Amino acid sequence: MERASQITFFLLLIIHSSIAQNATTSGADEFPVGVILNLESLRGKMARTSILMALEDFYTAHRNYSPKVVLHIRDSKSNSIEAASAALDLLENYSVQVIIGPQTSSQAAFVSDLGNKSQVPVISFTATSPSLYSGSLPYFVRATLSDSTQVNSIASLIKAYGWRQVVPIYEETDYGRGVIPYLIDALQEIDVRVPYRSVIPLSATTEQITKELYKLLTMQTRVFLVHMSPDLASILFTMAKEVGMMKKGFVWIMTDGLTNVIDSTNPSVMEAMNGVLGVKFYTPKSEELDNFTIRWNRRLQIDNPNDPPLKLSIFELWGYDTIWAVAQAVENLGIKNKTSFQKPAVARNMTSLGTSRRLYHGESTTRHSGLASDLNPVIWPGKSTEVPRGWEAAVNGKKLRVGMHVSVYPQFMTSGKDPITGATKAEGLSIDVFEEAVKRLPYALPYEYVAFGTTNDTSTGGYDDFVYQVYLKKYDIAIGDITISENRMSYVDFTLPYTESGVAMVVPAKSSRTNNTWIFVEPLSRDLWLGSIILLFYTWVVLWLLEFLGNNTNIPGEVPRKLGIMTFFSLFGDKDRVERLLSRIVLIVWVFFFLVLSASYTANLATMLTIRQLNPTITDIHELRKSGDYVGCIRGSYVERILEQLNFDGSKIKTYNTYDGFYSALSKGSKNGGIAAFIHEVPYIRLFLVRNCKGYTMVPFYKAAGFGYVAFPKGSPLVGDISKAILSVIGGDTINQIEKKWIGIGYQNNCNNAGRAPDPEKLTPDGFTGLFILSGVVSTSSLLIAVVIYFYEKKNSTTKTQPDQKGDQAEGNERGNEAGEEMQNIGLQPIGHRRNASAVSWGFRRSFGTRVAPVSSSSRF
């Protein structure tokens, strides 16, 4: 019993310190210790057996120890006053130095107060209430664990099975109340609500308990947590079976105070508790524990021959270890003289085990994933193996009250009275979505519609007030075109939204571009126009230089003529005018760039001319506020609050209750007694634009969560189930059919004004970067190559020596003249010749105007 030995070690330290304060120098062979138990109860009898066995075993193992602990056992008779009286008797008449017990937390509180005054430690191995702590009771020593140590285990169990609500049932004592604050905190951390607390007095009769159980039956929660004494719990579970609360669908959980003693419960009560879950302290099995259990059972039968056989629990083990700790502490003191009761002048604080949990509470070697699938199968109440969902939608045939708020748009929600039955009936998109979701629930959900405003309430008719009725529990659930907002979520829970989200402006739209005189320049951005022109001029210059350096006879002339030739080269090309190979390479790359650019320009211009462009007259909500124009919204909607948050002047906000009202105001305009824009939620605006596709457009400016249903006040178990059902509805074709039925096919697709028509983007240099680089690199490289060739040829021509250069030139001139005379004889005229070249070049023109040009002797590359 490793844990028990750790507890013993720590108790030894505490008792050693406490006894030292009350010790005197007078000798004694006995050390008086008081014991207060409820000897009328089975638990008290079991504890007495453990204590007596512990004392006998200790001195059997340590025969020479002295002084020896002498026990003075008193009966508390299940009464706090009797327990306090017994403590006074032990302190005054027997001068006990330590008091063991009493059993209950309420009795321990009385006795510990006496222990504080007399500075005598009170050690309890059964008082588990967290209200008993060393801060207020410095001489109280807890030889067990506080009830607060189990709440996280309980919360993990509830989380594993997915239950959302729990009702605690506890006795009206310190023991019962002490754990509740810790339990509530643990449940809140996992988002589990406690809708009701059932408090049972210790003196409650079976009739009173039955009445309380019937009250619990009227509630929807079916998960109950029981924290009370075994005697009271026996009556509770017996009555719960009689009223039908131990059947399929119910969940019962016991705290460790009951689970640890369940084996000693009456068989008839055990039969009534079939299917109940419980948490308890884990005691590792060992041979030592098995041997002790056999001895303990034998001794219990000897001490209580008329009682039925009982099973050892953790409390008896702690009682056994407590006596060993006290006896060991007395021996370690080495007291030889009899001690006497006295009251030291200075009190010294003591520390209870509840501050020492870390000494023996090591980390568990196993971790639980928190999933129900990792737990062993459970036989639930009613012998069911199906995990209860923990709540009932309808109790005793009662139908859920479903509140409805009539929408400005009848397509979403409308209601009326059945002329025969008088029952409220409803229809619309919201109703169809709700009813379809209910059909997909794995259980029946009876409900009836209640129109908002027909009940006796002080509502103002707005959606905020409608939602608040759910918080006031006038409705069990509210449905409709209810926008999910942060403010509303503070007091109700929403399901998943079933529409798109957002708030936008409806404003008049105007056409643009089609009448723009300069629309032909808009397909290209300014940077692309500028870059293209620069590249064009650069290509002109490169081509002219290439041809000039190549001695092209078409290049010389006046500047205007040169520019014309270069333009012709760069845009169209002419193999007769562009002679050099390098020039043609540059020209090919430029033509490719020009073709790509012109094709892109043509496509973008066509888009601008053919797509209908509708631009909003107002594009920014803040500019609208600054303009001082009137704006409109639906009366009572949360959009009105958004406008106030955006600092709109209240006098500039007009509210409407009908579609025709705000449509008429929007048509007039702000300057004519109407409004400049209507602020509405996106689903409504899309519906508006289906009916008014021409002349209006939408400008979104605010994100919202969409439309959702409101379930029970915080923590409703219906929220998760309906959310899943709605997700299944909107995830398939069903939602399309519902929208087609109530809004029409064009709700999503037929109107192009559902937002500002996006302007076709102008072409920018970013998309042509590669072509710019390619053309520039090719042109520059070609020019550099031509310059190198030019200077290379020039250097070679100047280094040649021609001794008879003049003679050759005269001879050449003479030959040329002769040739000219001959050509004139056949009707050809000279058109000129080039001087200062390696040879004379002639061009001739026939009398009918045809030109003949000989091949130049210069480089063609």
C-alpha positions in Angstrom: 0.0 0.0 0.0 2.4 2.6 -1.3 0.0 5.5 -1.2 -1.0 4.6 2.4 2.6 4.6 3.5 3.1 8.0 2.0 0.1 9.4 3.9 1.5 7.7 7.1 4.8 9.4 6.6 3.3 12.9 6.3 0.9 12.3 9.2 3.9 11.3 11.3 5.5 14.7 10.7 2.3 16.6 11.6 1.6 14.6 14.8 5.2 14.8 15.9 5.0 18.6 15.8 1.5 18.9 17.4 2.2 16.5 20.3 5.4 18.3 21.1 3.4 21.5 21.9 1.3 19.7 24.5 4.0 17.6 26.1 5.3 18.0 29.6 8.3 16.6 31.4 6.2 14.3 33.6 6.5 10.6 32.7 3.8 8.3 31.5 3.4 4.8 29.9 0.2 5.8 28.1 -0.6 8.3 25.4 -4.4 9.1 25.4 -6.0 9.4 22.0 -9.7 10.1 21.5 -11.8 8.5 18.8 -15.3 9.8 17.8 -17.3 7.6 15.4 -21.0 7.0 14.6 -21.2 3.5 16.1 -24.8 3.2 15.1 -23.9 3.1 11.4 -22.2 0.3 9.4 -19.5 2.8 8.3 -18.7 3.6 12.0 -18.5 -0.1 12.9 -16.2 -0.8 9.9 -13.9 2.2 10.9 -13.7 1.0 14.5 -12.6 -2.5 13.4 -9.8 -0.9 11.2 -8.6 1.3 14.1 -8.5 -1.5 16.6 -6.7 -3.8 14.1 -4.2 -1.0 13.4 -3.3 -0.5 17.0 -2.9 -4.2 17.7 -0.8 -4.7 14.6 1.5 -1.8 15.4 2.3 -2.9 18.9 2.6 -6.5 17.8 5.3 -5.3 15.5 6.8 -2.9 18.1 6.4 -4.5 21.5 9.1 -2.4 23.1 7.6 0.9 22.1 6.6 3.1 25.0 4.5 5.1 25.8 1.7 3.2 24.1 -1.3 4.8 22.5 -4.5 4.2 24.4 -7.8 4.7 22.6 -10.9 6.3 24.1 -13.8 5.6 21.7 -17.0 7.6 21.8 -20.2 7.4 19.8 -21.4 10.6 18.0 -24.8 9.1 17.3 -25.0 10.8 13.9 -25.3 14.2 15.6 -22.9 17.2 15.5 -23.8 18.2 19.1 -23.2 14.7 20.4 -19.8 14.7 18.6 -18.9 18.0 20.2 -20.0 16.8 23.6 -17.9 13.7 23.2 -14.9 15.8 22.2 -15.2 18.0 25.4 -15.4 14.9 27.5 -12.3 13.5 26.0 -10.4 16.8 26.3 -11.4 17.6 29.9 -11.7 14.2 31.5 -9.1 12.1 29.6 -6.6 14.8 28.5 -6.4 13.3 25.0 -3.6 14.7 22.9 -5.2 13.8 19.6 -8.7 13.2 18.4 -9.5 10.8 15.6 -12.7 11.5 13.7 -15.5 12.3 13.6 -17.0 10.7 10.5 -19.0 13.5 8.8 -17.8 16.9 7.6 -20.4 18.8 9.6 -19.3 17.0 12.8 -15.7 17.5 12.0 -16.3 21.3 11.7 -17.7 21.4 15.3 -14.9 19.2 16.8 -12.1 21.0 14.9 -13.2 24.3 16.4 -12.7 22.8 19.9 -9.4 21.4 18.7 -8.3 24.9 17.7 -9.1 26.4 21.1 -7.4 23.6 22.9 -4.6 23.3 20.4 -5.2 19.6 20.0 -5.1 18.2 16.4 -8.3 16.6 15.1 -7.6 14.0 12.4 -10.4 12.8 10.1 -10.0 10.1 7.5 -13.7 10.4 6.3 -14.5 14.1 6.3 -14.0 15.1 2.7 -15.8 18.4 2.3 -13.5 21.1 0.8 -15.0 23.6 3.3 -12.7 22.1 5.9 -9.3 23.5 5.3 -6.3 24.5 7.4 -6.7 28.3 6.8 -9.7 28.5 9.0 -9.1 25.3 11.1 -5.3 25.1 11.6 -5.6 22.1 13.9 -7.7 20.1 11.5 -5.8 17.3 9.7 -7.4 15.6 6.7 -6.2 12.0 6.4 -8.1 11.6 3.2 -8.6 13.5 0.0 -10.9 16.5 -0.5 -14.0 16.0 -2.6 -12.7 18.7 -4.9 -10.1 16.3 -6.3 -12.7 14.2 -8.1 -14.5 17.0 -10.0 -12.1 16.9 -13.0 -12.7 13.2 -13.4 -16.4 13.7 -13.4 -16.1 16.5 -15.9 -14.0 14.3 -18.2 -16.6 11.6 -18.0 -19.4 14.0 -19.0 -17.3 15.4 -21.8 -16.4 12.0 -23.1 -20.1 11.2 -23.7 -21.0 14.6 -25.0 -23.6 15.6 -22.4 -24.3 19.4 -22.3 -26.4 19.7 -19.1 -26.1 18.2 -15.7 -28.3 18.5 -12.6 -26.5 17.9 -9.3 -28.5 16.3 -6.5 -26.9 16.8 -3.1 -27.7 16.8 0.6 -28.2 20.0 2.5 -25.0 19.7 4.7 -21.5 21.0 4.6 -20.5 17.7 2.9 -23.1 18.2 0.2 -22.6 21.9 -0.4 -18.8 21.9 -0.2 -18.0 20.3 -3.6 -20.6 22.2 -5.6 -18.6 25.4 -6.4 -15.6 23.2 -7.6 -18.0 21.1 -9.7 -19.6 24.1 -11.4 -16.2 25.5 -12.3 -15.0 22.2 -13.8 -18.2 21.9 -15.8 -18.0 25.5 -17.1 -14.5 24.7 -18.4 -16.0 22.1 -20.7 -19.0 24.3 -21.6 -21.6 22.2 -19.7 -24.4 24.0 -18.0 -26.2 23.3 -14.7 -29.8 24.4 -15.3 -31.0 23.4 -11.8 -29.7 22.2 -8.4 -31.7 19.7 -6.4 -31.0 20.1 -2.7 -32.3 17.3 -0.4 -32.5 17.9 3.4 -31.1 15.1 5.6 -34.5 14.9 7.3 -36.4 14.6 4.0 -39.2 12.0 3.9 -39.9 9.7 1.1 -42.8 11.8 0.0 -40.6 14.9 -0.2 -37.9 13.1 -2.2 -40.6 11.7 -4.5 -42.0 15.2 -5.1 -38.5 16.5 -6.0 -38.0 13.6 -8.4 -41.3 14.4 -10.2 -40.1 18.0 -10.5 -36.9 16.7 -12.2 -39.0 14.6 -14.5 -40.6 17.8 -15.9 -37.2 19.1 -17.0 -35.5 18.2 -20.2 -32.1 17.3 -18.6 -31.6 13.6 -18.0 -28.1 13.6 -16.5 -28.0 13.6 -12.7 -25.0 13.8 -10.4 -25.6 12.4 -6.9 -23.5 13.6 -3.9 -24.8 12.6 -0.5 -24.5 10.2 2.3 -25.1 6.4 1.6 -28.2 6.3 3.8 -29.9 9.2 2.0 -28.8 8.0 -1.4 -30.4 4.6 -0.8 -33.8 6.3 -0.4 -33.2 8.5 -3.4 -32.4 5.6 -5.8 -35.2 3.5 -4.5 -37.7 6.3 -5.1 -36.2 7.1 -8.5 -36.9 3.6 -9.7 -40.5 3.8 -8.5 -41.2 7.0 -10.4 -39.6 5.7 -13.6 -36.3 7.5 -13.6 -34.1 4.4 -13.8 -35.1 3.5 -17.3 -33.6 4.0 -20.8 -32.5 7.5 -21.5 -31.5 8.5 -18.0 -28.0 9.0 -16.7 -27.0 8.7 -13.0 -23.5 9.5 -11.7 -22.3 9.0 -8.1 -19.4 10.8 -6.5 -16.6 8.8 -4.7 -18.3 9.1 -1.3 -21.0 6.7 -2.6 -18.9 4.6 -5.0 -16.3 3.8 -2.4 -18.9 2.1 -0.2 -21.1 0.7 -2.9 -20.1 -2.9 -2.2 -21.6 -2.6 1.3 -25.0 -1.3 0.1 -28.2 -3.3 0.7 -28.9 -5.7 -2.2 -32.4 -4.2 -2.8 -30.8 -0.8 -3.2 -28.1 -2.2 -5.4 -30.8 -3.6 -7.7 -32.4 -0.2 -8.0 -29.0 1.4 -8.9 -28.4 -0.8 -12.0 -26.8 1.3 -14.7 -25.5 4.0 -12.3 -21.9 5.3 -13.1 -19.5 6.2 -10.3 -16.0 7.6 -9.7 -13.8 6.2 -6.9 -10.2 6.2 -5.7 -8.0 3.6 -7.3 -6.3 1.1 -4.9 -3.7 -1.1 -6.6 -4.0 -4.8 -6.0 -1.3 -6.5 -4.0 -0.7 -9.7 -1.9 -0.4 -7.5 1.2 -3.8 -6.0 0.6 -5.4 -9.4 -0.1 -4.0 -10.8 3.2 -5.2 -7.7 5.1 -8.7 -7.9 3.6 -9.1 -11.5 4.8 -8.0 -10.6 8.3 -10.2 -7.5 8.3 -13.3 -9.5 7.2 -12.7 -12.0 9.9 -12.3 -9.4 12.6 -15.4 -7.4 11.5 -17.5 -10.6 11.9 -16.1 -11.1 15.3 -16.8 -7.5 16.4 -20.2 -7.4 14.8 -21.7 -10.9 14.7 -25.2 -9.7 14.0 -24.4 -7.6 10.9 -24.3 -8.8 7.3 -20.9 -9.3 5.6 -19.4 -6.0 4.4 -16.6 -5.2 2.0 -13.4 -3.2 2.8 -13.3 0.3 1.3 -10.6 2.9 0.9 -11.8 4.7 4.1 -11.0 1.7 6.3 -7.5 1.6 4.8 -7.0 5.3 5.6 -8.3 4.7 9.1 -5.8 1.9 9.6 -2.9 4.1 8.3 -4.0 7.0 10.5 -3.5 5.0 13.7 -0.1 3.8 12.6 0.9 7.4 11.9 -0.2 8.5 15.3 1.5 5.6 17.1 4.7 6.1 15.2 4.7 9.9 16.0 4.2 9.1 19.7 7.1 6.7 19.7 9.4 9.2 17.9 8.8 11.8 20.6 10.3 9.5 23.2 8.0 10.8 25.9 8.5 9.0 29.2 6.2 10.9 31.5 2.5 11.1 31.4 1.3 14.1 29.5 -1.4 16.4 30.8 -3.9 18.7 29.1 -2.8 22.3 29.0 -3.3 25.4 26.9 0.0 26.9 25.6 0.0 30.7 25.3 1.1 30.8 21.7 -0.8 28.9 19.0 1.1 27.5 16.0 -0.5 26.8 12.7 -0.7 23.3 11.3 -0.9 22.1 7.8 -3.5 19.5 6.6 -3.0 16.8 4.0 -5.2 19.0 1.6 -2.1 21.3 1.1 0.2 18.3 0.8 -1.4 16.4 -2.1 1.6 16.9 -4.2 3.7 14.6 -1.8 1.8 11.5 -2.9 -0.2 12.5 -5.9 2.2 11.7 -8.7 1.4 12.0 -12.4 -0.6 9.0 -13.7 1.3 6.8 -16.1 -1.7 6.4 -18.4 -3.5 9.2 -20.2 -7.2 9.1 -21.3 -8.0 10.6 -24.6 -11.4 11.9 -23.5 -13.3 9.8 -26.1 -16.2 7.6 -25.2 -14.9 5.0 -27.6 -11.9 4.4 -25.2 -14.1 3.5 -22.3 -15.4 0.0 -21.6 -19.0 -0.8 -22.7 -21.6 0.4 -20.2 -25.0 -1.1 -19.3 -27.1 2.0 -18.8 -30.4 2.3 -16.9 -33.1 0.1 -18.5 -30.4 -2.4 -19.5 -29.6 -0.3 -22.6 -26.3 -0.4 -24.3 -27.0 2.8 -26.3 -25.4 5.9 -24.9 -28.1 8.3 -23.6 -28.1 11.7 -25.3 -28.8 13.2 -21.8 -31.9 15.2 -22.5 -35.5 14.9 -23.7 -36.9 17.3 -26.3 -40.5 17.0 -25.1 -41.5 16.1 -21.6 -44.9 14.5 -20.8 -46.3 15.3 -24.3 -45.4 19.0 -24.1 -44.6 20.6 -27.4 -41.8 23.1 -27.9 -42.9 26.7 -28.3 -41.4 27.9 -31.6 -41.5 31.7 -31.7 -41.8 33.4 -35.2 -41.2 37.0 -36.2 -42.9 38.0 -39.5 -40.4 39.3 -42.0 -40.6 42.4 -44.1 -40.1 40.0 -47.0 -42.9 37.4 -47.1 -40.6 35.1 -49.0 -38.6 34.5 -45.8 -41.4 34.4 -43.2 -45.2 34.9 -43.0 -47.8 33.6 -40.6 -51.5 33.3 -40.1 -54.3 31.4 -38.3 -55.8 28.1 -39.4 -59.5 29.0 -39.9 -60.6 25.6 -38.5 -58.3 24.8 -35.6 -57.2 28.4 -34.8 -53.6 27.2 -34.6 -50.8 29.4 -35.8 -49.4 28.4 -39.1 -46.3 29.7 -41.0 -44.6 29.5 -44.3 -41.6 30.9 -46.1 -38.0 30.0 -46.7 -37.0 30.1 -43.1 -39.9 27.8 -42.2 -39.0 25.3 -44.9 -35.4 25.2 -43.8 -36.4 24.7 -40.1 -39.0 22.0 -40.9 -36.6 20.1 -43.2 -33.9 20.2 -40.5 -36.4 18.8 -37.9 -37.2 15.9 -40.2 -33.5 15.0 -40.3 -33.1 14.8 -36.5 -32.6 11.3 -35.1 -35.6 11.7 -32.8 -39.1 13.2 -32.8 -39.4 16.9 -31.9 -43.0 18.0 -31.3 -43.5 21.7 -31.7 -46.0 24.4 -32.2 -45.7 27.9 -33.7 -46.3 31.0 -31.6 -46.4 34.3 -33.5 -44.3 37.1 -31.9 -46.4 39.9 -30.4 -49.5 37.7 -29.7 -48.3 36.8 -26.1 -48.6 39.1 -23.1 -45.2 40.7 -23.3 -43.8 44.3 -23.3 -42.0 43.8 -26.6 -41.3 46.6 -29.0 -41.6 44.5 -32.0 -37.9 44.5 -33.0 -35.7 41.5 -33.6 -33.6 42.2 -30.5 -36.7 42.1 -28.4 -37.8 38.9 -30.2 -34.6 37.1 -29.5 -34.7 38.3 -25.8 -38.0 36.4 -25.4 -36.0 33.2 -25.7 -33.8 34.3 -22.8 -36.9 35.0 -20.8 -38.1 31.4 -21.7 -41.3 32.6 -23.3 -40.2 30.6 -26.3 -38.3 27.4 -26.4 -36.8 28.2 -29.7 -37.1 31.1 -32.1 -36.8 30.8 -35.9 -36.7 33.2 -38.8 -34.4 35.6 -40.6 -32.6 36.4 -37.4 -29.1 37.8 -37.9 -26.4 36.3 -35.7 -24.7 39.2 -33.8 -22.3 39.4 -30.9 -24.7 41.2 -28.6 -27.4 38.5 -29.1 -24.9 35.7 -28.5 -24.3 37.0 -25.0 -27.7 35.7 -23.8 -28.7 33.0 -26.4 -27.1 30.3 -28.5 -27.3 30.3 -32.3 -27.3 27.4 -34.7 -25.1 27.4 -37.8 -26.2 30.1 -40.3 -28.2 29.0 -43.3 -27.6 32.1 -45.5 -24.7 34.1 -46.7 -23.5 36.9 -44.4 -22.8 40.6 -44.6 -24.4 44.1 -44.6 -24.4 46.3 -47.6 -25.8 49.4 -49.2 -28.4 49.5 -52.0 -27.6 52.6 -54.1 -28.6 53.8 -57.6 -26.3 52.7 -60.3 -25.0 54.6 -63.4 -23.5 53.4 -66.6 -19.9 54.3 -67.4 -17.3 54.0 -70.2 -19.6 53.4 -73.2 -19.8 57.2 -73.9 -16.2 57.9 -73.1 -14.5 59.7 -76.0 -11.1 58.4 -74.9 -12.0 54.9 -74.2 -9.6 53.6 -76.8 -6.6 54.5 -74.6 -8.0 52.8 -71.5 -7.1 49.1 -72.3 -3.5 49.9 -71.6 -2.1 51.4 -68.4 -0.1 54.6 -68.6 3.1 52.8 -67.8 2.5 50.3 -70.6 1.8 53.1 -73.1 4.9 54.9 -72.1 7.0 51.7 -72.1 5.8 50.7 -75.6 6.5 54.1 -77.1 10.0 54.1 -75.6 10.7 50.6 -77.0 9.3 51.7 -80.4 11.7 54.7 -80.6 14.6 52.6 -79.4 13.9 50.0 -82.1 13.8 52.9 -84.7 17.2 54.1 -83.7 18.7 50.6 -83.6 17.4 49.7 -87.0 18.6 53.0 -88.5 22.0 52.6 -87.0 22.2 49.0 -88.2 21.4 49.9 -91.8 23.6 53.0 -91.7 26.6 51.0 -90.5 25.8 48.4 -93.2 25.9 51.1 -95.9 22.3 50.7 -96.9 21.7 53.1 -99.8 18.1 53.8 -98.6 19.3 55.5 -95.4 20.9 58.8 -96.5 18.5 61.7 -97.0 16.6 64.3 -95.1 15.6 63.7 -91.5 11.8 63.5 -92.1 12.4 60.9 -94.8 14.7 59.0 -92.4 12.1 58.9 -89.7 9.5 57.7 -92.2 11.8 54.9 -93.3 12.5 53.9 -89.7 8.8 53.8 -88.9 8.1 51.7 -91.9 11.0 49.3 -90.9 9.9 49.0 -87.3 6.2 48.5 -87.9 5.9 46.6 -91.2 9.4 45.6 -92.4 10.6 45.3 -96.0 13.2 42.9 -97.1 14.2 45.3 -99.9 14.7 48.1 -97.5 16.1 46.2 -94.5 19.3 44.6 -95.9 21.3 43.4 -92.9 20.6 40.1 -91.2 21.0 41.8 -87.7 18.3 44.3 -88.7 15.9 41.6 -89.7 16.4 39.7 -86.3 15.6 42.9 -84.4 12.6 43.4 -86.7 11.3 39.9 -86.1 11.4 40.3 -82.3 9.7 43.7 -82.5 6.9 42.4 -84.7 6.3 39.5 -82.3 6.1 42.0 -79.4 3.8 44.3 -81.4 1.4 41.4 -82.4 1.1 40.2 -78.8 0.5 43.7 -77.5 -2.0 44.6 -80.2 -4.0 41.3 -79.6 -4.2 42.0 -75.9 -5.2 45.6 -76.5 -8.0 44.5 -78.8 -9.3 41.9 -76.3 -9.4 44.3 -73.4 -11.0 47.1 -75.5 -13.7 44.6 -76.6 -14.4 43.7 -73.0 -14.8 47.4 -72.0 -17.1 48.0 -74.9 -19.3 44.9 -74.6 -19.7 44.4 -70.8 -22.4 46.5 -69.3 -20.7 48.7 -66.7 -22.9 49.8 -63.8 -21.1 51.8 -61.1 -22.7 52.8 -57.8 -23.3 56.4 -57.2 -21.9 55.9 -53.6 -19.0 53.6 -53.0 -18.0 54.2 -49.4 -20.2 54.2 -46.2 -18.0 56.8 -44.6 -18.3 59.2 -47.5 -22.0 58.7 -47.3 -21.9 59.7 -43.6 -19.9 62.8 -44.4 -22.2 63.9 -47.2 -25.1 64.4 -44.8 -27.5 62.5 -47.0 -30.4 60.5 -45.6 -30.1 56.8 -45.3 -32.7 54.1 -44.6 -32.9 50.8 -42.8 -35.6 48.3 -41.5 -37.1 49.4 -38.2 -36.0 47.3 -35.3 -33.2 45.5 -37.1 -29.6 45.4 -35.8 -28.5 47.4 -38.8 -29.8 50.5 -37.1 -27.4 49.9 -34.3 -24.5 49.5 -36.8 -25.3 52.9 -38.2 -25.2 54.4 -34.7 -21.8 52.7 -34.2 -20.6 54.3 -37.4 -21.5 57.8 -36.0 -24.4 58.5 -38.3 -26.5 61.4 -37.3 -29.7 59.9 -35.8 -31.8 62.6 -37.6 -30.4 61.3 -41.0 -31.5 57.7 -40.4 -35.0 56.8 -41.7 -36.6 53.5 -40.8 -39.2 51.6 -42.7 -41.4 48.6 -42.1 -42.3 47.6 -45.6 -40.5 46.9 -48.9 -42.6 49.5 -50.8 -41.6 52.2 -48.2 -37.9 52.0 -48.7 -38.2 51.4 -52.4 -40.2 54.6 -52.9 -37.7 56.5 -50.7 -34.8 55.2 -52.6 -36.4 56.2 -55.9 -36.9 59.8 -54.8 -33.3 60.3 -53.6 -32.1 62.2 -50.5 -32.7 65.7 -52.0 -36.3 65.0 -52.8 -37.4 63.7 -49.5 -36.2 60.2 -49.9 -32.9 58.5 -49.1 -29.5 58.2 -50.9 -28.9 54.6 -49.8 -30.7 51.8 -48.1 -28.6 49.8 -45.6 -29.7 46.1 -45.4 -28.4 42.6 -45.0 -27.0 40.8 -48.1 -29.8 38.1 -48.4 -32.5 40.8 -48.4 -30.5 42.9 -50.9 -30.2 40.0 -53.4 -33.9 39.5 -53.2 -34.4 43.3 -53.8 -32.2 43.2 -56.8 -34.0 40.2 -58.3 -37.1 42.4 -58.4 -35.2 45.6 -59.3 -32.3 44.5 -61.5 -32.1 47.8 -63.4 -30.9 51.0 -61.9 -29.6 49.7 -58.5 -26.5 47.9 -57.3 -25.0 46.6 -54.0 -22.0 47.9 -52.2 -20.9 45.6 -49.3 -19.2 47.2 -46.3 -19.8 45.1 -43.2 -19.3 41.4 -42.4 -21.9 39.5 -40.4 -22.5 35.9 -39.5 -25.7 35.4 -41.5 -29.2 34.2 -40.5 -29.5 31.5 -37.8 -32.0 29.9 -35.5 -32.0 30.7 -31.8 -32.3 27.7 -29.5 -32.7 27.5 -25.7 -30.8 29.9 -23.5 -27.1 29.1 -23.2 -26.1 25.5 -23.4 -29.2 24.1 -25.1 -28.6 20.5 -26.3 -30.7 21.2 -29.4 -28.2 23.6 -30.8 -25.7 20.9 -31.9 -28.3 18.6 -33.4 -30.2 21.3 -35.4 -26.9 22.7 -36.6 -25.9 19.4 -38.0 -29.3 19.0 -39.6 -29.1 22.5 -41.2 -25.7 21.7 -42.5 -27.1 18.6 -44.1 -29.9 20.7 -45.7 -27.7 23.5 -47.1 -25.0 21.0 -48.2 -27.2 19.4 -50.9 -29.8 20.2 -53.5 -32.6 20.8 -50.9 -31.6 24.4 -50.2 -31.6 25.1 -54.0 -35.1 23.8 -54.3 -36.3 25.8 -51.3 -34.8 29.0 -52.7 -36.3 28.3 -56.1 -39.7 27.8 -54.5 -39.7 31.1 -52.5 -37.3 33.5 -54.2 -37.0 32.3 -57.8 -34.3 31.0 -60.1 -32.8 34.4 -60.5 -31.9 34.8 -56.8 -28.4 33.9 -57.3 -27.7 34.2 -61.1 -30.0 36.3 -63.2 -29.2 39.7 -62.0 -25.7 41.1 -62.6 -26.2 44.0 -60.2 -25.7 41.9 -57.1 -22.6 44.0 -56.6 -20.6 46.6 -58.5 -19.7 45.3 -61.9 -16.0 44.7 -61.8 -14.0 47.0 -64.1 -11.8 45.1 -66.6 -8.3 45.6 -65.4 -6.0 47.7 -67.6 -3.0 45.9 -69.0 0.2 46.7 -67.2 3.9 46.2 -68.0 4.0 43.4 -65.5 2.4 41.0 -68.1 4.9 42.0 -70.8 8.1 42.1 -68.9 9.5 39.1 -70.7 8.8 40.7 -74.1 10.3 44.0 -73.1 13.5 42.3 -72.0 13.7 40.1 -75.1 13.3 43.0 -77.5 15.7 45.2 -75.6 18.4 42.5 -75.3 18.1 41.5 -79.0 18.2 45.2 -80.2 21.2 46.1 -78.0 23.2 43.0 -78.8 22.6 43.4 -82.5 23.8 47.0 -82.4 26.9 46.1 -80.4 27.8 43.4 -83.0 27.3 45.8 -85.9 29.5 48.4 -84.3 32.3 45.8 -83.8 32.0 44.7 -87.4 32.0 48.3 -88.7 35.2 49.2 -86.9 36.8 46.0 -87.8 36.2 46.5 -91.6 37.3 50.1 -91.3 40.6 49.2 -89.7 41.3 46.6 -92.4 40.6 49.1 -95.3 42.9 51.8 -94.0 45.9 49.5 -93.5 46.1 48.4 -97.2 48.7 50.3 -99.3 47.8 51.1 -102.9 50.9 52.6 -104.7 49.1 53.3 -108.0 45.9 54.3 -106.3 45.6 57.4 -108.4 46.3 55.6 -111.7 43.8 53.0 -110.8 41.3 55.6 -110.0 41.8 57.4 -113.3 41.6 54.2 -115.1 38.5 53.3 -113.3 36.9 56.7 -114.1 37.8 56.3 -117.7 36.2 52.8 -117.9 33.2 54.2 -116.1 32.8 57.0 -118.6 33.1 54.5 -121.5 30.5 52.3 -120.0 28.3 55.3 -119.5 28.5 56.3 -123.1 27.6 52.7 -124.2 24.6 52.7 -121.8 23.4 56.0 -123.1 23.5 54.6 -126.6 21.1 51.9 -125.5 18.8 54.3 -123.7 20.0 54.0 -120.0 20.7 57.1 -117.8 23.1 57.2 -114.8 21.4 58.0 -111.5 24.5 58.7 -109.5 27.5 57.1 -108.0 29.0 56.8 -104.5 32.4 58.3 -103.9 35.1 57.3 -101.5 34.3 53.6 -101.6 36.3 50.6 -102.7 34.5 50.5 -106.1 32.2 52.7 -108.0 28.5 51.8 -107.8 26.0 52.8 -110.4 22.4 52.8 -110.5 20.5 53.0 -113.8 17.0 53.8 -114.8 15.5 52.6 -118.0 13.5 55.1 -120.1 10.3 53.4 -118.9 11.3 54.1 -115.2 12.6 50.7 -114.0 15.5 51.0 -111.6 18.5 48.6 -111.5 20.8 48.6 -108.5 24.0 46.6 -108.4 25.2 44.7 -105.3 27.4 46.8 -103.1 30.8 45.6 -102.3 30.4 46.2 -98.5 29.4 43.6 -95.9 25.9 42.2 -96.0 26.0 40.9 -92.3 
